[in-house]
Amino acid sequence: MNSTLKKPWKTALGLCVLSSALSSGAQTATVNAICSTDQSWCEMAAQAFTKATGIAVLQTRKATGEALAQIRA
């Protein structure tokens, strides 16, 4: 895969995982996020999301296959 295509793909996957992990029934403002890209990117995205929304991010790092299996389950 072309290296210029890898980063947008990883970014899109990370955002999809983050948005699919939102829980509307939570009593407190938190989001459970499964991140399967670079740890530093995951932390940066979580911090940016918290700063923009005030919602805390509880983050789990998993391989892409594990993350997809958990989302499907």
N, C-alpha and C positions, 0 to 999 in steps of 0.2 A: 504494500500500500504506500502511496506517495506520502512523504512526511508532512506535506502541507495539508493533506486531508486527515491525518491522524488527530491533530489537536482539535479541530472543530468536532470531529466524531466523538472524541473523549468528552469534550465540553457538553455536547448535546446529550450524551448518555448520562453524565453526572447530573445535569439539570432535570432530565426525565426521572431519574431515580429520586432526586430530591423532591420534585413536585408530586410524584406518585406516593411518597411517604407521608404527605401531609395528613394530619388527623383532625377532622372537623369536630369530633366529639370530645376532645381533650378539655379538661377543666382549666389547665394552665396553658399558656402559650408556648408550646414546644413542638418541634418537628423531629421525627426520627428519620435520619438520612442514611442510606446505604451508599457508600462511595467506592467506586472501583477504578478510579484513576490515581494519579500521583497524590501522595499524602499531603504534600504542600498545597496542591491545588484544592483538595478537599477542605483543608483548614481555611484557606483563603475564601472559598465560596461560602462556607459556613459563617465566617465572620462578616462577610459582605451582606449575606442574607439577614443575619441578626441585626446588623447596623441599619439596614434599610427598613426592616419590619418590626424590630423589637422582639421577635420570636426567637427563643433559644433553640439551638440545633444540637440534638443528641446524635452523634455520628458513629457509624460502624464502618470499618474498612473491610471489604471483601473482594475476592477475585470476581471478575465479570460473570462467570458461570454461576458462582454461588449467589451473587446478588440477583441475577435473573431468576434463579430457582426459588429464592425467597419471595420475590415479588409475585411470581406466578402462583405460589402456594397461598 
